[in-house]
């Protein structure tokens, strides 16, 4: 089926496309003020409600910050991202107009401990896949991802080049229809995680442990560690 022409975009989508394009060109430096709602209403000849919807969605995607009574600003580096939905960090970073790259620290087969076997729904001592990566936003370490994978769902996992595709993106391709369970806490990175993130082990971090399932069968268990000064957990809900 052919893709719809840009002319077929809804008015709020045209505004989002314009702002994303300008952000990608660096039209507004990080943290700088952006056009007001009134200016966008006049520029696109649309209602204030249409502009508000576009800005609200851009804010939920981590591209802008809105301050009541003050205005809209280009989002600060790496400080806003969605973690409560299954999203690819590479896409989130590039959507901000930034450059993502990953460094692989571990990619190997290991055996399931009793606790891990319970989490992944496999037998104790059976083979599981283990990866550990650090993700960077414009050269700044943003996340250490330590992940165990059930080989049933991703038998080719160890052959994938995770400097070109993230584990999340790959697993979404081979094991769709995910459910997710989260625990979220403030804490400290391990000594090795701190080294990968280039932070002091005493620095506060946001730690997310995410277990994902497909059709009730566990796929993966991931520990995602984010330096507290570089990350704010953000999501939204609309009925």
C-alpha positions in Angstrom: 0.0 0.0 0.0 1.5 3.4 -0.9 2.4 5.8 1.9 0.1 8.8 2.2 1.4 12.0 0.7 2.7 14.6 3.2 -0.2 16.7 1.9 -2.6 14.2 3.5 -1.2 14.8 7.0 -3.6 16.1 9.6 -2.9 19.8 10.6 -1.3 18.8 14.0 0.9 16.3 12.2 2.2 19.1 9.8 3.1 21.2 12.8 5.0 18.2 14.4 6.8 17.5 11.1 7.9 21.1 10.9 9.2 21.3 14.4 11.0 18.0 14.2 12.6 19.1 10.9 13.8 22.4 12.5 15.1 20.6 15.6 17.1 18.2 13.4 18.7 21.2 11.7 19.5 22.8 15.1 17.2 25.7 14.6 16.7 25.9 18.4 19.6 25.2 20.7 18.9 22.8 23.6 16.9 24.6 26.3 16.2 27.7 24.1 12.7 29.2 23.6 10.7 28.0 20.6 7.8 29.7 18.8 4.8 30.4 21.0 1.4 28.7 20.5 0.1 32.0 19.1 2.9 32.2 16.6 2.3 28.7 15.4 -1.5 29.3 15.2 -0.8 32.3 12.9 1.9 30.5 10.9 -0.2 27.4 10.2 -3.6 29.0 10.2 -5.0 26.5 12.7 -6.8 26.5 16.0 -5.0 26.8 19.3 -6.3 23.3 20.2 -4.5 21.9 17.1 -1.2 23.5 18.1 -1.6 22.4 21.7 -2.1 18.8 20.6 1.1 18.9 18.4 3.2 20.3 21.2 1.7 17.9 23.8 2.7 14.9 21.6 6.2 16.4 21.0 6.6 16.8 24.7 5.6 13.2 25.3 8.2 12.1 22.8 10.9 14.1 24.7 11.5 16.7 22.0 10.2 19.8 23.8 9.6 21.1 27.3 6.5 23.2 28.1 6.4 25.5 31.1 2.9 26.8 32.1 2.7 30.5 31.5 6.3 30.7 30.2 6.5 28.9 26.9 7.9 26.0 24.9 11.6 25.1 24.9 13.9 22.6 23.1 14.4 19.7 25.4 17.6 19.4 27.3 20.1 16.6 26.3 18.9 13.2 27.2 16.7 14.3 30.1 13.3 13.2 28.8 12.5 9.8 27.5 9.7 7.3 27.7 10.5 4.2 29.7 7.0 2.9 30.6 6.3 2.0 27.0 8.5 -0.4 25.0 10.4 2.1 22.8 13.7 1.8 21.1 16.3 4.1 22.7 18.0 4.6 19.4 14.8 6.0 17.9 14.2 8.2 20.9 17.7 9.7 20.7 17.5 10.3 16.9 14.0 11.8 17.3 15.7 14.5 19.4 18.0 15.2 16.5 21.0 13.6 18.3 23.4 10.8 17.4 23.1 7.4 19.1 25.8 4.8 19.3 26.3 1.7 21.5 29.3 -0.1 22.9 29.0 -3.9 23.5 30.6 -5.0 26.7 29.2 -8.6 26.9 27.5 -10.8 24.4 27.6 -14.5 25.3 25.8 -17.7 26.3 25.6 -18.4 30.0 23.6 -20.7 32.3 20.5 -19.8 34.2 20.8 -19.4 38.0 17.7 -20.5 40.0 16.5 -16.9 40.2 17.0 -16.2 36.5 15.4 -19.5 35.5 12.3 -18.4 37.4 12.2 -15.0 35.7 12.7 -16.4 32.2 10.6 -19.5 32.6 13.5 -21.9 31.8 15.1 -24.8 33.7 17.8 -24.0 36.1 21.2 -24.5 34.5 19.8 -24.3 30.9 21.5 -21.9 28.4 20.4 -18.3 28.3 21.8 -15.4 26.3 23.5 -12.4 28.1 24.3 -9.0 26.7 25.5 -5.8 28.3 25.7 -2.5 26.4 26.2 1.1 27.1 24.2 3.6 25.0 25.4 7.1 24.2 23.5 10.3 23.2 25.9 12.6 21.3 28.8 10.9 22.9 27.4 11.1 26.5 26.7 7.8 28.2 22.9 7.7 28.9 22.1 4.1 29.7 23.8 0.8 30.7 21.6 -2.1 29.5 22.2 -5.5 31.1 19.9 -8.1 29.5 19.2 -11.8 29.7 17.2 -13.4 26.8 15.2 -16.6 26.5 16.8 -18.4 23.5 13.4 -19.9 22.6 12.3 -16.4 21.3 15.6 -15.2 19.8 17.9 -18.1 18.8 20.1 -15.9 16.6 20.5 -13.2 19.4 24.3 -13.8 19.8 25.0 -13.3 16.1 23.4 -9.8 15.9 25.6 -6.7 15.7 24.2 -4.5 18.4 26.2 -1.5 17.3 23.8 -1.3 14.3 20.5 -2.3 16.0 19.5 -2.2 19.6 18.5 -5.4 21.5 15.1 -3.8 22.0 14.5 -3.1 18.3 15.7 -6.6 17.4 13.6 -8.4 20.0 10.5 -6.4 18.9 11.0 -7.8 15.4 11.3 -11.5 16.4 8.9 -11.5 19.4 6.0 -9.1 19.0 2.9 -8.7 21.2 4.9 -7.8 24.3 3.6 -7.4 27.8 5.9 -5.7 30.3 6.4 -5.7 34.1 8.5 -3.0 35.7 10.3 -2.1 38.9 11.7 1.4 39.2 13.9 2.7 41.9 16.6 5.3 42.7 19.9 3.6 43.5 23.5 3.1 42.7 25.2 1.5 39.7 27.6 -1.4 40.3 31.3 -0.6 40.1 31.4 -2.0 36.5 28.2 -0.2 35.4 29.7 3.1 36.8 32.8 2.5 34.7 30.7 1.9 31.6 28.6 5.1 32.3 31.7 7.1 33.2 30.2 8.2 36.6 31.2 7.9 40.2 29.8 4.8 41.9 28.3 7.1 44.5 26.3 9.0 41.9 22.5 8.5 42.1 20.9 6.6 39.3 17.5 5.7 38.0 17.3 1.9 37.7 14.6 0.2 35.8 14.2 -3.6 35.8 11.9 -4.7 32.9 10.6 -8.2 32.3 8.8 -8.7 29.0 6.6 -11.5 27.8 4.8 -12.6 24.7 1.7 -14.7 24.9 2.5 -15.2 28.6 5.9 -16.6 27.9 9.0 -14.7 29.2 11.3 -13.2 26.6 13.8 -11.1 28.3 14.9 -9.6 31.7 16.7 -6.3 31.5 18.3 -4.0 34.1 18.5 -0.4 32.7 20.7 2.0 34.6 20.6 5.7 33.9 22.8 8.4 35.5 20.4 10.5 37.6 21.7 13.8 36.3 21.2 12.8 32.7 17.7 11.3 32.8 14.2 12.0 33.9 11.5 9.3 33.8 8.6 10.6 31.9 5.4 9.1 30.3 1.9 10.2 29.7 -1.6 8.7 29.7 -4.6 9.9 27.6 -8.0 8.2 27.8 
